[in-house]
């Protein structure tokens, strides 16, 4: 056996006690807080001290943990059944960290690591950060496999097809023309985009491809709008902000599709489906629907297998 597949993701706390670890590792990442190490540590401490208790309470509403680890395990189980290579999760900020998989691969004599980002669009804050983490941990282990990174797939036909499947599934037979479709991507500070990060362009390409696919299939929504979620702090972030759009409705039936996530997590289950639903309820939306992510859908499994098989 000469190859192994690693699924790259940020990860999600496996219990409430891991919330602090998750936040500390995330804000210690130089790709997330782009500043000198001393200032980064200072700013991270301020953010964590201000948010820790609230974030813990949020995870309690999710049953005391992120849904992402279990969803990852379900996906790996399906991939194991069809791929002739071991499949591992490689989380960036909480266990299972990449070195668990890397040590096993090194012991088993794996010569090539295929890295599949669970991020459809490339960003220094996600794909690059995970790739850098893999490379650094390999160096520490003295492990020198060939590393193959799967390209972004945000506008691949089969990914768009799988996305629209989740959109249609969420509508559950309701008339799409009565709804606004909000394609919600995780936001980023404008400064990161201005430094050359391709994320915004790829998100816009993703949204455009979905619009085109829906048009070609005759699936019509009242409007289709790209929005950004999860803003933190007072700096300029990508616009329009989902919260602002929800608070100023021109239409009161809305379907939200999480554009930048492939597995459901706190940003989809809590932020979109609990926290933002409260906004919709207060403003008295007629209907507020959140589509699920790909998770372990057959189309997404097929996409991963297809990409990996071509390496």
C-alpha positions as semicolon CSV with decimal commas, in nm:
position;residue;x (nm);y (nm);z (nm)
1;X;0,000;0,000;0,000
2;X;0,170;0,321;-0,115
3;X;-0,094;0,594;-0,080
4;X;-0,315;0,735;0,193
5;X;-0,591;0,996;0,185
6;X;-0,608;1,273;0,444
7;X;-0,921;1,486;0,478
8;X;-0,813;1,837;0,579
9;X;-1,038;2,041;0,803
10;X;-1,027;2,287;1,092
11;X;-1,201;2,037;1,316
12;X;-1,460;2,093;1,585
13;X;-1,451;2,046;1,963
14;X;-1,524;1,687;2,067
15;X;-1,657;1,816;2,399
16;X;-1,710;2,147;2,578
17;X;-1,369;2,121;2,748
18;X;-1,202;2,131;2,402
19;X;-1,358;2,465;2,310
20;X;-1,073;2,662;2,463
21;X;-0,814;2,444;2,288
22;X;-0,993;2,501;1,958
23;X;-0,998;2,879;2,002
24;X;-0,638;2,903;2,124
25;X;-0,502;2,696;1,838
26;X;-0,710;2,885;1,582
27;X;-0,605;3,230;1,698
28;X;-0,243;3,118;1,734
29;X;-0,244;3,041;1,360
30;X;-0,042;3,308;1,179
31;X;-0,267;3,260;0,875
32;X;-0,572;3,359;1,080
33;X;-0,431;3,651;1,276
34;X;-0,177;3,803;1,041
35;X;0,050;4,002;1,274
36;X;0,372;3,959;1,472
37;X;0,371;3,671;1,725
38;X;0,363;3,891;2,036
39;X;0,072;4,100;1,917
40;X;-0,105;3,787;1,793
41;X;-0,084;3,629;2,138
42;X;-0,211;3,950;2,300
43;X;-0,504;3,988;2,059
44;X;-0,588;3,617;2,080
45;X;-0,605;3,635;2,459
46;X;-0,844;3,931;2,443
47;X;-1,070;3,757;2,190
48;X;-1,074;3,426;2,378
49;X;-1,136;3,583;2,718
50;X;-1,425;3,777;2,571
51;X;-1,584;3,487;2,385
52;X;-1,498;3,164;2,568
53;X;-1,801;3,139;2,796
54;X;-2,044;3,228;2,517
55;X;-1,889;2,978;2,277
56;X;-1,907;2,704;2,539
57;X;-2,276;2,779;2,589
58;X;-2,327;2,759;2,214
59;X;-2,176;2,412;2,202
60;X;-2,396;2,302;2,491
61;X;-2,692;2,384;2,267
62;X;-2,539;2,146;2,010
63;X;-2,529;1,861;2,260
64;X;-2,191;1,948;2,411
65;X;-1,980;1,899;2,099
66;X;-1,940;1,991;1,734
67;X;-2,127;1,772;1,484
68;X;-1,821;1,776;1,259
69;X;-1,621;1,483;1,413
70;X;-1,912;1,237;1,381
71;X;-1,994;1,357;1,029
72;X;-1,629;1,314;0,933
73;X;-1,632;0,960;1,069
74;X;-1,943;0,880;0,861
75;X;-1,776;1,014;0,549
76;X;-1,456;0,818;0,614
77;X;-1,659;0,500;0,663
78;X;-1,814;0,543;0,318
79;X;-1,480;0,624;0,158
80;X;-1,314;0,323;0,323
81;X;-1,568;0,101;0,151
82;X;-1,471;0,214;-0,200
83;X;-1,109;0,332;-0,187
84;X;-0,811;0,101;-0,187
85;X;-0,615;0,313;0,056
86;X;-0,646;0,419;0,420
87;X;-0,843;0,737;0,490
88;X;-0,772;0,965;0,784
89;X;-0,904;1,289;0,927
90;X;-0,640;1,559;0,974
91;X;-0,785;1,836;1,190
92;X;-0,609;2,166;1,229
93;X;-0,712;2,287;1,574
94;X;-0,848;1,992;1,775
95;X;-0,794;1,614;1,777
96;X;-0,746;1,410;1,571
97;X;-0,447;1,624;1,472
98;X;-0,254;1,542;1,158
99;X;0,038;1,380;1,339
100;X;-0,183;1,087;1,446
101;X;-0,239;0,998;1,080
102;X;0,115;1,086;0,979
103;X;0,274;0,859;1,240
104;X;0,054;0,572;1,125
105;X;0,136;0,639;0,759
106;X;0,507;0,657;0,832
107;X;0,492;0,328;1,024
108;X;0,298;0,162;0,740
109;X;0,544;0,279;0,476
110;X;0,303;0,509;0,292
111;X;0,494;0,684;0,013
112;X;0,233;0,938;-0,099
113;X;-0,018;1,146;0,094
114;X;-0,319;1,271;-0,098
115;X;-0,463;1,576;0,076
116;X;-0,830;1,649;0,011
117;X;-0,934;1,987;0,155
118;X;-1,283;1,989;0,298
119;X;-1,282;2,353;0,186
120;X;-1,415;2,390;-0,173
121;X;-1,244;2,728;-0,217
122;X;-0,874;2,789;-0,153
123;X;-0,767;3,032;0,117
124;X;-0,450;3,095;0,313
125;X;-0,668;3,065;0,625
126;X;-0,790;2,715;0,543
127;X;-0,625;2,500;0,274
128;X;-0,282;2,661;0,297
129;X;-0,288;2,657;0,677
130;X;-0,368;2,284;0,678
131;X;-0,106;2,208;0,412
132;X;0,156;2,401;0,609
133;X;0,060;2,206;0,921
134;X;0,107;1,873;0,739
135;X;0,446;1,976;0,605
136;X;0,569;2,098;0,943
137;X;0,457;1,784;1,123
138;X;0,625;1,566;0,857
139;X;0,949;1,757;0,915
140;X;0,931;1,691;1,290
141;X;0,875;1,320;1,226
142;X;1,151;1,299;0,965
143;X;0,887;1,169;0,727
144;X;0,929;1,255;0,358
145;X;0,631;1,129;0,159
146;X;0,521;1,276;-0,172
147;X;0,242;1,522;-0,092
148;X;-0,034;1,576;-0,347
149;X;-0,289;1,847;-0,277
150;X;-0,626;1,815;-0,453
151;X;-0,716;2,135;-0,641
152;X;-1,008;2,358;-0,537
153;X;-1,336;2,217;-0,667
154;X;-1,571;2,509;-0,600
155;X;-1,684;2,534;-0,964
156;X;-1,647;2,172;-1,076
157;X;-1,964;2,050;-1,244
158;X;-2,018;1,754;-1,013
159;X;-1,968;1,971;-0,704
160;X;-2,223;2,223;-0,829
161;X;-2,461;1,937;-0,907
162;X;-2,417;1,805;-0,553
163;X;-2,475;2,154;-0,411
164;X;-2,799;2,201;-0,601
165;X;-2,912;1,857;-0,484
166;X;-2,890;1,985;-0,123
167;X;-3,071;2,307;-0,218
168;X;-3,358;2,119;-0,382
169;X;-3,367;1,867;-0,096
170;X;-3,405;2,151;0,157
171;X;-3,699;2,297;-0,033
172;X;-3,884;1,968;0,011
173;X;-4,125;2,030;-0,274
174;X;-4,199;2,395;-0,192
175;X;-4,213;2,650;-0,473
176;X;-3,862;2,790;-0,518
177;X;-3,997;3,105;-0,684
178;X;-4,145;3,210;-0,351
179;X;-3,803;3,209;-0,180
180;X;-3,485;3,415;-0,177
181;X;-3,178;3,192;-0,200
182;X;-2,890;3,321;0,012
183;X;-2,558;3,157;-0,070
184;X;-2,372;3,205;0,258
185;X;-1,992;3,183;0,263
186;X;-1,771;3,222;0,568
187;X;-1,638;3,577;0,574
188;X;-1,278;3,695;0,582
189;X;-1,114;4,026;0,671
190;X;-1,074;4,245;0,362
191;X;-0,704;4,283;0,448
192;X;-0,646;3,913;0,379
193;X;-0,811;3,942;0,037
194;X;-0,609;4,255;-0,042
195;X;-0,292;4,061;0,038
196;X;-0,370;3,831;-0,254
197;X;-0,589;3,556;-0,110
198;X;-0,804;3,407;-0,393
199;X;-1,095;3,314;-0,166
200;X;-1,335;3,592;-0,263
201;X;-1,289;3,532;-0,636
202;X;-1,346;3,160;-0,591
203;X;-1,654;3,213;-0,374
204;X;-1,797;3,443;-0,640
205;X;-1,716;3,182;-0,906
206;X;-1,891;2,919;-0,693
207;X;-2,203;3,135;-0,661
208;X;-2,203;3,213;-1,033
209;X;-2,180;2,843;-1,122
210;X;-2,476;2,761;-0,897
211;X;-2,682;3,040;-1,054
212;X;-2,601;2,908;-1,401
213;X;-2,683;2,548;-1,309
214;X;-3,018;2,650;-1,156
215;X;-3,101;2,855;-1,465
216;X;-3,019;2,569;-1,699
217;X;-3,240;2,335;-1,496
218;X;-3,529;2,583;-1,487
219;X;-3,513;2,615;-1,108
220;X;-3,614;2,974;-1,031
221;X;-3,583;3,159;-0,701
222;X;-3,725;3,503;-0,624
223;X;-3,365;3,628;-0,595
224;X;-3,025;3,467;-0,549
225;X;-2,772;3,657;-0,339
226;X;-2,418;3,588;-0,220
227;X;-2,363;3,682;0,146
228;X;-2,091;3,635;0,408
229;X;-2,125;3,517;0,766
230;X;-1,927;3,480;1,091
231;X;-1,771;3,825;1,116
232;X;-1,549;3,873;1,422
233;X;-1,413;4,207;1,545
234;X;-1,441;4,560;1,411
235;X;-1,217;4,541;1,103
236;X;-1,361;4,546;0,751
237;X;-1,485;4,205;0,635
238;X;-1,628;4,083;0,308
239;X;-1,975;4,218;0,237
240;X;-2,270;4,192;0,234
241;X;-2,298;4,056;0,586
242;X;-2,568;3,791;0,623
243;X;-2,696;3,943;0,948
244;X;-2,750;4,281;0,778
245;X;-2,935;4,115;0,489
246;X;-3,161;3,921;0,726
247;X;-3,238;4,232;0,929
248;X;-3,345;4,428;0,622
249;X;-3,568;4,187;0,433
250;X;-3,732;4,267;0,102
251;X;-3,884;3,921;0,103
252;X;-3,982;3,704;0,397
253;X;-3,923;3,353;0,268
254;X;-3,559;3,255;0,257
255;X;-3,343;2,949;0,198
256;X;-2,981;2,963;0,312
257;X;-2,722;2,734;0,156
258;X;-2,379;2,713;0,331
259;X;-2,152;2,781;0,036
260;X;-1,807;2,736;0,191
261;X;-1,863;2,427;0,406
262;X;-1,881;2,062;0,304
263;X;-1,957;1,927;0,654
264;X;-2,204;2,073;0,899
265;X;-2,044;2,242;1,198
266;X;-2,115;2,514;1,454
267;X;-2,129;2,781;1,182
268;X;-2,408;2,597;1,005
269;X;-2,597;2,418;1,284
270;X;-2,570;2,691;1,550
271;X;-2,497;3,017;1,371
272;X;-2,728;2,971;1,073
273;X;-2,995;2,738;1,207
274;X;-3,026;2,860;1,568
275;X;-2,873;3,206;1,614
276;X;-2,981;3,360;1,283
277;X;-3,317;3,186;1,295
278;X;-3,387;3,397;1,604
279;X;-3,342;3,708;1,390
280;X;-3,586;3,572;1,133
281;X;-3,838;3,486;1,405
282;X;-3,820;3,833;1,560
283;X;-3,870;4,000;1,222
284;X;-4,148;3,750;1,149
285;X;-4,022;3,580;0,837
286;X;-4,285;3,360;0,675
287;X;-4,033;3,079;0,631
288;X;-3,665;3,035;0,712
289;X;-3,485;2,725;0,582
290;X;-3,121;2,622;0,616
291;X;-2,993;2,357;0,376
292;X;-2,755;2,095;0,508
293;X;-2,398;2,062;0,385
294;X;-2,275;1,776;0,164
295;X;-2,176;1,567;0,467
296;X;-2,160;1,205;0,344
297;X;-2,401;1,237;0,053
298;X;-2,335;0,990;-0,227
299;X;-2,259;1,266;-0,476
300;X;-1,992;1,410;-0,248
301;X;-1,843;1,067;-0,182
302;X;-1,832;1,008;-0,558
303;X;-1,662;1,345;-0,611
304;X;-1,388;1,265;-0,360
305;X;-1,333;0,918;-0,505
306;X;-1,312;1,063;-0,856
307;X;-1,053;1,324;-0,760
308;X;-0,844;1,079;-0,561
309;X;-0,856;0,815;-0,833
310;X;-0,707;1,059;-1,082
311;X;-0,393;1,117;-0,872
